C-alpha cells in the first residue's frame, strides 16, 4: 500500500482535521527526535572542547612559569 493510500484511508475514515492532527503530530515527533540527536552530539562536542581548553590552559600556565624562570635567571646574571 502506498503512502497516498494510507493518507486517503485516514482522511476517509477519521476525517480531514483528525488526519491532519495525526500527520502534524508525527512530523513534530520526528523533528523532536532529530533535535535530541543533535543535542547529544553537541553535548559530546562541548565536553571535548572543554577538555581541549583545559589542556591548553595548563600548557599556557607552564609556559608562563618557564618565562618567569627565564626572566629570573636573566636578572640574576
C-alpha positions as CSV (number, residue, x, y, z in Angstrom):
1,X,0.0,0.0,0.0
2,X,1.4,3.4,-0.9
3,X,1.7,6.3,1.4
4,X,-1.1,8.1,-0.5
5,X,-3.5,5.2,0.0
6,X,-2.8,5.3,3.8
7,X,-3.4,9.1,3.9
8,X,-6.6,8.6,1.8
9,X,-7.9,5.9,4.2
10,X,-7.1,8.1,7.2
11,X,-8.9,11.0,5.8
12,X,-12.0,9.0,4.7
13,X,-12.1,7.1,8.0
14,X,-11.3,9.7,10.5
15,X,-11.9,12.9,8.7
16,X,-9.6,15.6,7.4
17,X,-9.0,17.5,10.7
18,X,-8.1,14.4,12.7
19,X,-5.9,13.0,10.0
20,X,-4.0,16.3,9.8
21,X,-3.6,16.3,13.6
22,X,-2.1,12.9,13.4
23,X,0.2,13.9,10.5
24,X,1.3,17.1,12.2
25,X,1.9,15.1,15.5
26,X,4.0,12.6,13.6
27,X,6.0,15.4,12.0
28,X,6.6,17.2,15.3
29,X,7.7,13.9,16.9
30,X,10.2,13.2,14.1
31,X,11.6,16.8,14.4
32,X,11.9,16.3,18.2
33,X,13.8,13.0,17.7
34,X,16.2,14.8,15.3
35,X,16.8,17.6,17.8
36,X,17.6,15.1,20.5
37,X,20.2,13.5,18.3
38,X,21.8,16.9,17.5
39,X,21.7,17.8,21.2
40,X,23.5,14.7,22.2
41,X,26.2,15.3,19.6
42,X,26.6,19.0,20.7
43,X,26.9,17.9,24.3
44,X,29.7,15.4,23.3
45,X,31.5,18.1,21.3
46,X,31.2,20.6,24.1
47,X,32.8,18.2,26.5
48,X,35.7,17.6,24.1
49,X,36.2,21.3,23.6
50,X,36.2,21.9,27.4
51,X,38.9,19.3,27.8
52,X,41.0,20.8,25.0
53,X,40.7,24.3,26.5
54,X,41.7,22.9,29.9
55,X,44.8,21.2,28.4
56,X,45.7,24.4,26.5
57,X,45.3,26.4,29.8
58,X,47.7,24.0,31.5
59,X,50.2,24.4,28.7
60,X,49.9,28.2,28.9
61,X,50.4,28.2,32.6
62,X,53.5,26.0,32.2
63,X,54.9,28.4,29.5
64,X,54.2,31.4,31.8
65,X,56.1,29.7,34.6
66,X,59.0,28.9,32.2
67,X,59.1,32.6,31.1
68,X,59.2,33.8,34.7
69,X,62.0,31.4,35.4
70,X,64.0,32.7,32.4
71,X,63.4,36.3,33.5
72,X,64.6,35.4,36.9
73,X,67.7,33.7,35.5
74,X,68.5,36.6,33.3
75,X,68.1,39.2,36.0
76,X,70.4,37.3,38.4
77,X,73.2,37.1,35.8
